[in-house]
Amino acid sequence: MIGPGRGIDPALRERLLTETAGRASAITAAKPNATGVNLFVQIIPDNPLKAAANGDMLGWMFFLRS
């Protein structure tokens, strides 16, 4: 009914599909997500000021509550 991408040029469509496939394979080749205790340890920032400057609000909130 809405049809996003319906009128797109076929050459552009192929280029976008190729780029997206490359990114998808890079993401799936990355290390698996951390679970359990490892995830909790990764929340704790090594440098709280750097965490705040980079917008890592979860790490910053954890630092403030400690």
A tleap script that builds the chain and sets N, CA, C and O, in Angstrom:
source leaprc.protein.ff14SB
mol = sequence {
  NMET ILE GLY PRO GLY ARG GLY ILE ASP PRO
  ALA LEU ARG GLU ARG LEU LEU THR GLU THR
  ALA GLY ARG ALA SER ALA ILE THR ALA ALA
  LYS PRO ASN ALA THR GLY VAL ASN LEU PHE
  VAL GLN ILE ILE PRO ASP ASN PRO LEU LYS
  ALA ALA ALA ASN GLY ASP MET LEU GLY TRP
  MET PHE PHE LEU ARG CSER
}
set mol.1.N position { 0.824 -1.181 0.000 }
set mol.1.CA position { 0.000 0.000 0.000 }
set mol.1.C position { 0.879 1.261 0.000 }
set mol.1.O position { 0.659 2.163 -0.808 }
set mol.2.N position { 1.876 1.330 0.903 }
set mol.2.CA position { 2.748 2.501 0.958 }
set mol.2.C position { 3.863 2.369 -0.072 }
set mol.2.O position { 4.129 3.316 -0.812 }
set mol.3.N position { 4.518 1.219 -0.133 }
set mol.3.CA position { 5.531 0.936 -1.134 }
set mol.3.C position { 6.801 1.761 -1.050 }
set mol.3.O position { 7.155 2.421 -2.027 }
set mol.4.N position { 7.507 1.752 0.086 }
set mol.4.CA position { 8.752 2.508 0.147 }
set mol.4.C position { 9.764 1.968 -0.860 }
set mol.4.O position { 9.943 0.755 -0.973 }
set mol.5.N position { 10.415 2.852 -1.580 }
set mol.5.CA position { 11.406 2.467 -2.576 }
set mol.5.C position { 10.828 2.017 -3.891 }
set mol.5.O position { 11.565 1.501 -4.732 }
set mol.6.N position { 9.551 2.188 -4.104 }
set mol.6.CA position { 8.888 1.708 -5.309 }
set mol.6.C position { 9.451 2.370 -6.571 }
set mol.6.O position { 9.630 1.685 -7.577 }
set mol.7.N position { 9.733 3.661 -6.554 }
set mol.7.CA position { 10.176 4.354 -7.748 }
set mol.7.C position { 11.681 4.549 -7.829 }
set mol.7.O position { 12.149 5.379 -8.608 }
set mol.8.N position { 12.449 3.805 -7.044 }
set mol.8.CA position { 13.897 3.989 -7.011 }
set mol.8.C position { 14.543 3.401 -8.271 }
set mol.8.O position { 14.073 2.407 -8.823 }
set mol.9.N position { 15.619 4.033 -8.704 }
set mol.9.CA position { 16.369 3.582 -9.868 }
set mol.9.C position { 16.960 2.199 -9.585 }
set mol.9.O position { 17.519 1.989 -8.508 }
set mol.10.N position { 16.852 1.241 -10.529 }
set mol.10.CA position { 17.380 -0.114 -10.286 }
set mol.10.C position { 18.879 -0.142 -9.973 }
set mol.10.O position { 19.315 -0.955 -9.159 }
set mol.11.N position { 19.667 0.721 -10.597 }
set mol.11.CA position { 21.108 0.741 -10.321 }
set mol.11.C position { 21.361 1.207 -8.887 }
set mol.11.O position { 22.215 0.652 -8.195 }
set mol.12.N position { 20.632 2.209 -8.447 }
set mol.12.CA position { 20.763 2.696 -7.079 }
set mol.12.C position { 20.311 1.627 -6.089 }
set mol.12.O position { 20.923 1.458 -5.035 }
set mol.13.N position { 19.259 0.917 -6.421 }
set mol.13.CA position { 18.765 -0.160 -5.551 }
set mol.13.C position { 19.839 -1.231 -5.363 }
set mol.13.O position { 20.073 -1.683 -4.243 }
set mol.14.N position { 20.491 -1.636 -6.447 }
set mol.14.CA position { 21.547 -2.643 -6.360 }
set mol.14.C position { 22.718 -2.156 -5.522 }
set mol.14.O position { 23.273 -2.910 -4.723 }
set mol.15.N position { 23.096 -0.887 -5.707 }
set mol.15.CA position { 24.207 -0.333 -4.933 }
set mol.15.C position { 23.875 -0.314 -3.442 }
set mol.15.O position { 24.710 -0.663 -2.607 }
set mol.16.N position { 22.663 0.093 -3.121 }
set mol.16.CA position { 22.253 0.125 -1.712 }
set mol.16.C position { 22.209 -1.270 -1.108 }
set mol.16.O position { 22.615 -1.471 0.037 }
set mol.17.N position { 21.712 -2.237 -1.882 }
set mol.17.CA position { 21.662 -3.607 -1.381 }
set mol.17.C position { 23.062 -4.157 -1.144 }
set mol.17.O position { 23.287 -4.869 -0.166 }
set mol.18.N position { 23.998 -3.840 -2.017 }
set mol.18.CA position { 25.376 -4.302 -1.863 }
set mol.18.C position { 26.018 -3.680 -0.634 }
set mol.18.O position { 26.666 -4.377 0.147 }
set mol.19.N position { 25.844 -2.366 -0.454 }
set mol.19.CA position { 26.417 -1.691 0.710 }
set mol.19.C position { 25.820 -2.219 2.003 }
set mol.19.O position { 26.536 -2.432 2.981 }
set mol.20.N position { 24.516 -2.430 2.008 }
set mol.20.CA position { 23.839 -2.918 3.206 }
set mol.20.C position { 24.290 -4.327 3.540 }
set mol.20.O position { 24.480 -4.655 4.712 }
set mol.21.N position { 24.464 -5.164 2.529 }
set mol.21.CA position { 24.914 -6.541 2.765 }
set mol.21.C position { 26.320 -6.542 3.359 }
set mol.21.O position { 26.625 -7.357 4.230 }
set mol.22.N position { 27.179 -5.632 2.891 }
set mol.22.CA position { 28.532 -5.541 3.437 }
set mol.22.C position { 28.525 -5.145 4.904 }
set mol.22.O position { 29.279 -5.693 5.708 }
set mol.23.N position { 27.678 -4.199 5.243 }
set mol.23.CA position { 27.577 -3.773 6.643 }
set mol.23.C position { 27.001 -4.883 7.509 }
set mol.23.O position { 27.449 -5.101 8.635 }
set mol.24.N position { 26.007 -5.582 6.975 }
set mol.24.CA position { 25.381 -6.659 7.739 }
set mol.24.C position { 26.375 -7.763 8.039 }
set mol.24.O position { 26.388 -8.294 9.149 }
set mol.25.N position { 27.214 -8.123 7.065 }
set mol.25.CA position { 28.196 -9.181 7.318 }
set mol.25.C position { 29.254 -8.706 8.311 }
set mol.25.O position { 29.758 -9.507 9.097 }
set mol.26.N position { 29.599 -7.422 8.288 }
set mol.26.CA position { 30.564 -6.895 9.265 }
set mol.26.C position { 29.984 -6.935 10.671 }
set mol.26.O position { 30.696 -7.233 11.630 }
set mol.27.N position { 28.709 -6.639 10.798 }
set mol.27.CA position { 28.066 -6.665 12.115 }
set mol.27.C position { 27.978 -8.089 12.641 }
set mol.27.O position { 28.244 -8.334 13.818 }
set mol.28.N position { 27.608 -9.027 11.782 }
set mol.28.CA position { 27.479 -10.411 12.244 }
set mol.28.C position { 28.826 -11.048 12.529 }
set mol.28.O position { 28.903 -12.004 13.301 }
set mol.29.N position { 29.894 -10.535 11.918 }
set mol.29.CA position { 31.233 -11.072 12.181 }
set mol.29.C position { 31.820 -10.513 13.479 }
set mol.29.O position { 32.823 -11.027 13.975 }
set mol.30.N position { 31.204 -9.468 14.030 }
set mol.30.CA position { 31.688 -8.862 15.270 }
set mol.30.C position { 31.494 -9.828 16.430 }
set mol.30.O position { 30.772 -10.819 16.321 }
set mol.31.N position { 32.156 -9.517 17.547 }
set mol.31.CA position { 32.066 -10.398 18.710 }
set mol.31.C position { 30.631 -10.454 19.231 }
set mol.31.O position { 29.880 -9.489 19.084 }
set mol.32.N position { 30.253 -11.564 19.829 }
set mol.32.CA position { 28.885 -11.687 20.350 }
set mol.32.C position { 28.653 -10.744 21.530 }
set mol.32.O position { 29.596 -10.289 22.178 }
set mol.33.N position { 27.400 -10.469 21.787 }
set mol.33.CA position { 27.045 -9.587 22.901 }
set mol.33.C position { 27.436 -10.210 24.229 }
set mol.33.O position { 27.378 -11.426 24.405 }
set mol.34.N position { 27.830 -9.367 25.144 }
set mol.34.CA position { 28.186 -9.834 26.479 }
set mol.34.C position { 26.918 -10.187 27.257 }
set mol.34.O position { 25.862 -9.590 27.045 }
set mol.35.N position { 27.032 -11.139 28.135 }
set mol.35.CA position { 25.881 -11.537 28.938 }
set mol.35.C position { 26.283 -11.626 30.401 }
set mol.35.O position { 27.464 -11.746 30.725 }
set mol.36.N position { 25.323 -11.567 31.252 }
set mol.36.CA position { 25.529 -11.785 32.674 }
set mol.36.C position { 26.482 -10.809 33.328 }
set mol.36.O position { 26.328 -9.594 33.203 }
set mol.37.N position { 27.462 -11.345 34.022 }
set mol.37.CA position { 28.414 -10.540 34.781 }
set mol.37.C position { 29.249 -9.668 33.846 }
set mol.37.O position { 29.564 -8.528 34.186 }
set mol.38.N position { 29.612 -10.189 32.667 }
set mol.38.CA position { 30.412 -9.400 31.725 }
set mol.38.C position { 29.694 -8.119 31.313 }
set mol.38.O position { 30.321 -7.067 31.191 }
set mol.39.N position { 28.395 -8.203 31.101 }
set mol.39.CA position { 27.621 -7.020 30.749 }
set mol.39.C position { 27.633 -6.013 31.896 }
set mol.39.O position { 27.776 -4.812 31.668 }
set mol.40.N position { 27.485 -6.493 33.103 }
set mol.40.CA position { 27.499 -5.619 34.271 }
set mol.40.C position { 28.853 -4.926 34.419 }
set mol.40.O position { 28.910 -3.736 34.727 }
set mol.41.N position { 29.938 -5.661 34.203 }
set mol.41.CA position { 31.283 -5.100 34.320 }
set mol.41.C position { 31.514 -4.056 33.230 }
set mol.41.O position { 32.187 -3.055 33.479 }
set mol.42.N position { 30.976 -4.264 32.036 }
set mol.42.CA position { 31.153 -3.309 30.946 }
set mol.42.C position { 30.405 -2.002 31.181 }
set mol.42.O position { 30.743 -0.985 30.577 }
set mol.43.N position { 29.395 -2.013 32.045 }
set mol.43.CA position { 28.659 -0.792 32.359 }
set mol.43.C position { 29.511 0.173 33.166 }
set mol.43.O position { 29.380 1.389 33.029 }
set mol.44.N position { 30.387 -0.369 34.010 }
set mol.44.CA position { 31.220 0.469 34.877 }
set mol.44.C position { 32.278 1.171 34.020 }
set mol.44.O position { 33.089 0.506 33.375 }
set mol.45.N position { 32.278 2.498 34.006 }
set mol.45.CA position { 33.243 3.205 33.163 }
set mol.45.C position { 34.647 3.201 33.766 }
set mol.45.O position { 34.817 3.334 34.977 }
set mol.46.N position { 35.655 3.046 32.892 }
set mol.46.CA position { 37.050 3.158 33.348 }
set mol.46.C position { 37.355 4.596 33.724 }
set mol.46.O position { 38.050 4.858 34.706 }
set mol.47.N position { 36.833 5.522 32.939 }
set mol.47.CA position { 37.060 6.940 33.155 }
set mol.47.C position { 35.687 7.630 33.135 }
set mol.47.O position { 35.110 7.800 32.061 }
set mol.48.N position { 35.162 8.025 34.277 }
set mol.48.CA position { 33.817 8.596 34.330 }
set mol.48.C position { 33.682 9.903 33.542 }
set mol.48.O position { 32.624 10.163 32.969 }
set mol.49.N position { 34.724 10.720 33.503 }
set mol.49.CA position { 34.643 11.971 32.737 }
set mol.49.C position { 34.570 11.686 31.241 }
set mol.49.O position { 33.834 12.353 30.514 }
set mol.50.N position { 35.327 10.703 30.785 }
set mol.50.CA position { 35.287 10.321 29.379 }
set mol.50.C position { 33.909 9.747 29.035 }
set mol.50.O position { 33.374 10.013 27.958 }
set mol.51.N position { 33.342 8.966 29.943 }
set mol.51.CA position { 32.011 8.399 29.725 }
set mol.51.C position { 30.979 9.514 29.577 }
set mol.51.O position { 30.109 9.445 28.709 }
set mol.52.N position { 31.074 10.530 30.414 }
set mol.52.CA position { 30.136 11.648 30.333 }
set mol.52.C position { 30.341 12.433 29.046 }
set mol.52.O position { 29.370 12.859 28.421 }
set mol.53.N position { 31.593 12.630 28.644 }
set mol.53.CA position { 31.889 13.389 27.429 }
set mol.53.C position { 31.414 12.649 26.180 }
set mol.53.O position { 31.018 13.280 25.199 }
set mol.54.N position { 31.450 11.308 26.209 }
set mol.54.CA position { 31.030 10.517 25.056 }
set mol.54.C position { 29.530 10.228 25.055 }
set mol.54.O position { 29.027 9.570 24.145 }
set mol.55.N position { 28.825 10.707 26.051 }
set mol.55.CA position { 27.380 10.499 26.103 }
set mol.55.C position { 26.988 9.144 26.660 }
set mol.55.O position { 25.857 8.702 26.455 }
set mol.56.N position { 27.889 8.477 27.356 }
set mol.56.CA position { 27.591 7.177 27.965 }
set mol.56.C position { 26.860 7.430 29.279 }
set mol.56.O position { 27.455 7.360 30.355 }
set mol.57.N position { 25.586 7.720 29.183 }
set mol.57.CA position { 24.816 8.105 30.365 }
set mol.57.C position { 24.631 6.948 31.337 }
set mol.57.O position { 24.577 7.170 32.546 }
set mol.58.N position { 24.532 5.730 30.841 }
set mol.58.CA position { 24.367 4.590 31.741 }
set mol.58.C position { 25.613 4.424 32.611 }
set mol.58.O position { 25.509 4.213 33.820 }
set mol.59.N position { 26.785 4.521 31.992 }
set mol.59.CA position { 28.028 4.440 32.766 }
set mol.59.C position { 28.173 5.584 33.743 }
set mol.59.O position { 28.639 5.391 34.866 }
set mol.60.N position { 27.775 6.781 33.325 }
set mol.60.CA position { 27.859 7.960 34.180 }
set mol.60.C position { 26.903 7.819 35.373 }
set mol.60.O position { 27.269 8.136 36.505 }
set mol.61.N position { 25.680 7.342 35.115 }
set mol.61.CA position { 24.723 7.150 36.223 }
set mol.61.C position { 25.234 6.086 37.196 }
set mol.61.O position { 25.071 6.212 38.410 }
set mol.62.N position { 25.856 5.034 36.647 }
set mol.62.CA position { 26.398 4.000 37.523 }
set mol.62.C position { 27.492 4.579 38.396 }
set mol.62.O position { 27.565 4.264 39.584 }
set mol.63.N position { 28.344 5.421 37.829 }
set mol.63.CA position { 29.425 6.045 38.586 }
set mol.63.C position { 28.869 6.941 39.689 }
set mol.63.O position { 29.388 6.938 40.805 }
set mol.64.N position { 27.829 7.702 39.396 }
set mol.64.CA position { 27.260 8.622 40.381 }
set mol.64.C position { 26.601 7.873 41.532 }
set mol.64.O position { 26.623 8.349 42.666 }
set mol.65.N position { 26.015 6.710 41.259 }
set mol.65.CA position { 25.331 5.967 42.307 }
set mol.65.C position { 26.310 5.163 43.168 }
set mol.65.O position { 25.946 4.759 44.272 }
set mol.66.N position { 27.529 4.919 42.704 }
set mol.66.CA position { 28.497 4.093 43.445 }
set mol.66.C position { 29.007 4.789 44.675 }
set mol.66.O position { 29.826 4.230 45.406 }
savepdb mol mol.pdb
quit
